[in-house]
Each structure stands twice: as C-alpha cells, then as structure tokens.
Amino acid sequence: MRRLVIGGALGVFLLSVVLVACGGSTTGSSGDQARRFQDMWEIDKIEKDFHRAQTQKNIDLMVSLYAPNATMTVGQGATASGLEEIRRFWSEEAAPFKDENNWMSDHPAYKLEITVNGDRGTLHFECHYVDIDTGEIVSATTADFDVARIDGKWLITNMVGGTTVLEV
C-alpha cells in the first residue's frame, strides 16, 4: 500500500511537472505562432493592395504602402527615395498607371514568398499584367520587398523590381 501511495504521489508530481512545462511552452509558442500568422497576413495584404492599386490606378493607395523614407529601384538602377519620388515614379513612369493601358495586375499565388523576423520581413511576388480588352498577358515583372512594422503597420521600406520571363 505504501509503495502504491508513494508511486501515485510521484506519478502525480511528474505529471504536474510535465503539464506545467508543456503548458508554458505551448502558451508562448501558440502566442508566437498567432503573432507570426497575423504578421504574415498583414504583409500579404501589402501584395493584394499593391495589385489593386495598379489595376484601379489608385496612386494614393500605392503610396500608402511605403514607409516615409522608403526606397525603390526598378529597371537599370532607376531609384526613387521617399514618398514624393515614389509617387512621381508610379504616377508618371509606371506602365500600369498610364491612361492608355487598361490592365489588370494579377499574380500567381504559388510565386508569393513572405518571411517574418520580429518587426522586419520580406515579400516577393510576380506581377502579371493582363490587358482587360484582349485578355492577353502584356507584361510580367517581379519584385522583392523589405518590409517593416512601423507604428503598428507593415510598410514597404525597400523595393527592387525587374522584369521576368514567363515559362510554360
């Protein structure tokens, strides 16, 4: 009987140690996973708003995705720094925003990549521009972004864009 009581007490003790250890780790881990999931969702929203801004030619939405001191490099070393230069590029030079182009900006979901590390992360995707009138893909680009949580909102801090070739 004595052996049963001691064994039972030891079993309860060990079980409580295991539960406390796992409980603490699971709670922290679940909280970290929830935060990471939320961060990735918010970074993914940048991609969705980026394509929506181009399709709708919404320059204000496009510029709202960038941090105040962001940089953007496209093509052969054409760099824009700060919101004013970024706005000028999108509104004056970017093909999707030109009046004569009636394009829808889309992307293949499987080519989306997001990383998160605390308040910083990266975002990569391709843009496929479809002429709405003809249904043809007229251009394909790729972009790599550095993003950061600034005052509670994920924003683009650096963008490097270029062209890509669609493969069958």
FENDA-V481818 format. One record per helix or strand of 2 or more residues. SS is the DSSP state (A for helix, B for strand). FROM is the first residue (numbers start at 1). LEN is the number of residues. If there is no record, write none. Layout:
SS&FROM&LEN, SS&FROM&LEN
//
This chain:
A&2&55, A&59&6, B&66&9, B&78&4, A&82&12, A&95&3, B&103&4, A&109&3, B&113&5, B&120&12, B&137&14, B&153&11
//
